[in-house]
């Protein structure tokens, strides 16, 4: 009898070990697939972009027209067709002006919304408002673009008669609305993670609710709020459809110090990539290779922002026990 129990226990343990191995292998395969996909995308961007630059194209045996790195990064004219001028600064300035405008709208509104949800809203109100806010994040971006063209731009014309039909201000507003849910949701999670003991200590010293929210909770959750800023701005940098519809597709070198620049049409890096992809270009031509060069630059900018966010979070993260 004892021998049968031992045999049964060994069999059960072997089956459990086999299941654990199968589950572990499955999850490892999922993680490896995600990493391999990321590495593959980066390798493709780098490899194809190298064919675009005159410094690296000969190493790959590429013949035909190429562009210098300095010419690409400092050029102020973007005309892939005809003149074949590939200065990326107009695209970068268009991307920056939309990102700055969207950030100026989304960051204060997102933090204020998060503070209300975390510190002022009742549990019943929070249970309704937060899901509604997250639903806003699920609206297709093309819908935001149509909303900008049909409603936002005509409204702006009442205050700025000289505004272009396609303009950076309308694109900034609609992208800012798009990233508010991301900023608000992540910031609210960071504020909710602050221990109640800190709030009670503030109240014990005679502070008002507003003083506790702004003087205790806000600084204590600064790292999480900053991370939400970076993620929101990264989303703004990579936005395509809404910007295409609201801002237009004409490359324009913006003066970021002139507020009137927001009233002009322009083009972001993502819009330029869409135009290159769907234009009449040959698969091995310089315009086709420019698509990957712009994509690589966009990837580097986004990666740098995320690395900055991670460094800031590690440096200023508060750990509570």
C-alpha positions in Angstrom: 0.0 0.0 0.0 2.8 2.4 0.9 4.6 1.5 -2.3 1.5 2.4 -4.3 1.2 5.8 -2.5 4.8 6.5 -3.2 4.4 5.6 -6.9 1.2 7.8 -7.2 3.0 10.7 -5.5 6.0 10.4 -7.9 3.6 10.2 -10.9 1.7 13.2 -9.7 4.9 15.2 -9.1 6.2 14.2 -12.6 3.0 15.4 -14.2 3.1 18.7 -12.3 6.7 19.2 -13.3 5.8 18.5 -17.0 2.9 21.0 -16.8 5.2 23.6 -15.2 7.8 23.1 -17.9 5.2 23.4 -20.6 3.8 26.7 -19.1 7.3 28.1 -18.5 8.3 27.2 -22.1 5.1 28.9 -23.4 5.7 32.1 -21.5 9.4 32.2 -22.5 8.5 31.7 -26.1 6.1 34.7 -25.9 8.7 36.9 -24.3 11.3 35.7 -26.8 9.0 36.5 -29.7 8.3 40.0 -28.4 12.1 40.7 -28.0 12.8 39.1 -31.5 10.1 41.3 -33.1 11.6 44.4 -31.5 15.1 43.5 -32.5 13.9 42.7 -36.0 12.2 46.1 -36.4 15.3 47.9 -35.2 17.6 45.9 -37.4 15.4 46.6 -40.5 15.3 50.3 -39.8 19.1 50.5 -39.3 19.9 48.3 -42.3 17.6 50.2 -44.8 18.6 53.6 -43.4 22.2 52.8 -44.0 21.4 52.5 -47.7 20.2 56.1 -47.6 23.3 57.8 -46.2 26.3 58.3 -48.4 28.6 57.4 -45.5 27.3 53.8 -45.1 25.7 53.0 -48.5 28.9 52.0 -50.2 29.5 49.4 -47.4 26.3 47.7 -48.5 27.1 47.9 -52.2 24.3 50.3 -52.9 24.5 52.3 -56.1 22.7 55.5 -57.0 21.9 58.7 -55.2 22.5 59.0 -51.5 22.3 61.8 -48.9 24.9 62.9 -46.4 24.1 62.6 -42.7 24.7 66.3 -42.1 22.6 67.3 -45.1 19.8 65.1 -43.8 19.9 66.3 -40.2 20.4 70.0 -40.9 18.7 70.6 -44.3 15.7 72.9 -44.3 14.0 71.7 -47.4 12.0 68.5 -47.8 11.0 67.7 -51.4 11.3 64.0 -52.1 9.8 64.3 -55.5 11.4 66.3 -58.3 14.1 68.2 -56.4 15.0 65.2 -54.2 15.9 67.4 -51.3 15.8 65.5 -48.0 16.4 68.0 -45.2 14.5 66.6 -42.2 14.4 69.8 -40.1 11.0 70.9 -41.4 9.6 67.5 -40.4 11.3 67.7 -37.0 10.0 71.3 -36.4 6.4 70.2 -37.4 6.6 67.2 -35.0 7.9 69.4 -32.2 5.3 72.2 -32.6 2.5 69.6 -32.4 4.1 67.9 -29.5 4.7 71.2 -27.6 1.1 72.4 -28.3 -0.4 69.0 -27.3 1.7 68.9 -24.2 0.7 72.4 -23.1 -3.0 71.2 -23.3 -2.8 67.7 -22.0 -0.2 67.9 -19.2 -2.0 70.4 -16.9 -5.5 69.1 -17.7 -4.3 65.5 -17.2 -2.7 66.2 -13.9 -5.7 68.2 -12.7 -8.0 65.4 -13.7 -5.8 62.9 -11.9 -5.8 65.0 -8.8 -9.6 65.3 -8.8 -10.0 61.5 -9.2 -7.4 60.7 -6.6 -8.1 63.3 -3.9 -11.6 64.8 -4.4 -13.9 62.4 -6.2 -16.1 60.1 -4.3 -15.7 56.3 -4.9 -19.0 56.4 -6.9 -17.9 59.3 -9.0 -14.4 57.7 -9.6 -16.0 54.4 -10.7 -17.9 56.3 -13.4 -15.4 58.9 -14.5 -12.2 56.8 -14.8 -13.8 54.2 -17.1 -15.3 57.0 -19.2 -11.8 58.6 -19.4 -10.3 55.3 -20.6 -13.1 54.9 -23.2 -11.9 58.3 -24.6 -8.5 56.7 -25.2 -10.2 54.0 -27.3 -11.7 56.4 -29.9 -10.0 55.8 -33.3 -7.5 58.5 -34.2 -9.1 59.1 -37.6 -12.3 60.2 -35.7 -10.2 62.8 -33.9 -8.8 64.0 -37.2 -12.3 64.4 -38.7 -13.4 66.2 -35.5 -10.5 68.6 -35.9 -11.3 69.4 -39.5 -15.1 69.7 -39.1 -15.4 71.5 -35.7 -12.1 72.7 -34.2 -10.7 74.5 -37.3 -13.9 76.4 -38.0 -14.1 77.4 -34.4 -10.5 78.7 -34.4 -11.3 80.8 -37.5 -13.6 82.9 -35.4 -10.6 84.1 -33.4 -7.9 83.8 -36.0 -9.3 84.8 -39.4 -5.9 84.3 -41.1 -5.5 80.7 -39.9 -4.9 78.0 -42.6 -7.5 75.4 -43.2 -4.9 72.8 -42.2 -2.9 74.1 -39.3 -0.7 73.1 -36.4 -3.0 74.6 -33.7 -5.9 72.4 -34.6 -3.6 69.4 -34.7 -2.1 70.3 -31.3 -5.5 70.6 -29.7 -6.8 67.3 -31.0 -3.6 65.4 -30.2 -3.7 67.0 -26.7 -7.2 65.7 -26.2 -6.1 62.3 -27.3 -3.3 62.0 -24.7 -5.2 63.4 -21.8 -6.6 59.9 -20.8 -3.0 58.5 -20.8 -1.6 61.3 -18.6 -4.6 61.3 -16.3 -4.8 57.6 -15.8 -1.1 57.0 -15.1 -0.9 60.1 -12.9 -3.9 59.0 -10.9 -2.4 55.6 -10.3 0.8 57.3 -9.0 -1.2 59.6 -6.7 -3.3 56.7 -5.4 -0.1 54.8 -4.5 0.9 57.6 -2.1 0.3 56.2 1.5 -2.5 57.7 3.4 -0.1 58.2 6.3 1.4 61.1 4.4 -2.0 62.7 3.9 -2.9 62.3 7.6 0.4 63.8 8.6 -0.4 66.9 6.5 -3.9 67.2 7.9 -2.5 66.7 11.4 -0.3 69.8 10.9 -3.4 71.9 9.9 -3.1 71.8 6.1 -6.2 72.1 4.0 -7.2 69.4 1.4 -5.8 71.6 -1.4 -2.5 72.1 0.5 -2.2 68.3 1.1 -3.0 67.5 -2.6 -0.5 70.0 -4.0 2.2 70.1 -1.3 2.2 66.4 -0.2 0.6 64.1 -2.8 1.9 65.9 -5.9 5.6 65.9 -4.9 5.4 62.3 -3.6 4.1 61.1 -7.0 6.3 63.3 -9.1 8.2 60.3 -10.7 5.0 58.6 -11.9 3.6 61.9 -13.2 6.8 62.6 -15.1 6.6 59.1 -16.6 3.0 59.9 -17.7 4.3 63.1 -19.4 6.9 61.2 -21.4 4.5 58.5 -22.4 1.9 61.1 -23.5 4.5 63.1 -25.4 5.8 59.9 -27.1 2.2 59.2 -28.2 1.9 62.7 -29.6 5.2 62.4 -31.5 4.1 59.1 -33.1 0.5 60.2 -34.0 -0.3 60.0 -37.7 -3.9 60.0 -38.9 -5.3 62.8 -36.7 -2.3 65.0 -37.6 -2.5 64.2 -41.3 -6.2 65.3 -41.4 -5.8 68.4 -39.2 -2.3 69.7 -40.2 -2.1 68.8 -43.8 0.9 67.5 -45.8 3.0 70.4 -46.8 6.5 70.5 -45.3 7.0 73.8 -43.6 10.0 75.1 -41.5 8.4 76.3 -38.3 9.8 79.0 -36.1 9.1 77.4 -32.7 9.6 80.8 -30.9 6.8 82.5 -33.0 3.3 81.6 -31.7 1.9 82.6 -35.2 3.5 79.4 -36.5 0.7 77.4 -35.0 -1.7 79.0 -37.6 0.2 77.5 -40.5 0.0 74.1 -42.2 2.9 71.7 -42.0 4.1 68.1 -41.9 5.3 65.8 -39.1 7.7 62.9 -39.5 4.9 60.4 -39.4 3.0 62.2 -42.1 6.1 62.3 -44.3 6.5 58.5 -43.9 2.9 58.0 -44.9 3.3 60.2 -48.0 6.5 58.4 -49.0 4.9 54.9 -48.5 1.9 55.7 -50.7 3.6 57.9 -53.3 4.8 56.7 -56.6 8.3 55.6 -55.6 10.5 52.7 -56.6 11.3 50.0 -54.1 15.0 50.7 -54.2 15.1 54.4 -54.9 16.3 57.1 -52.6 12.8 58.3 -51.7 12.0 54.8 -50.6 15.2 54.6 -48.5 14.3 58.0 -47.0 11.3 56.4 -45.5 13.5 54.3 -43.2 15.8 57.1 -42.4 12.9 59.2 -41.1 11.6 56.2 -39.2 15.0 55.6 -37.6 15.2 59.2 -36.5 11.7 59.0 -35.0 12.7 55.8 -33.2 15.8 57.4 -31.8 13.9 60.4 -30.5 11.2 58.3 -28.9 13.8 55.9 -27.4 15.7 58.8 -25.9 12.5 60.2 -24.3 11.7 56.8 -22.8 15.3 56.4 -21.5 15.1 59.8 -20.0 11.8 58.9 -18.3 13.3 55.7 -16.9 16.3 57.6 -15.5 14.1 60.2 -13.9 11.8 57.6 -12.4 14.7 55.7 -10.9 16.3 58.9 -9.6 13.3 60.4 -7.9 11.1 57.4 -7.2 9.7 57.2 -3.7 9.7 53.8 -2.0 7.3 53.3 0.9 7.2 50.5 3.4 
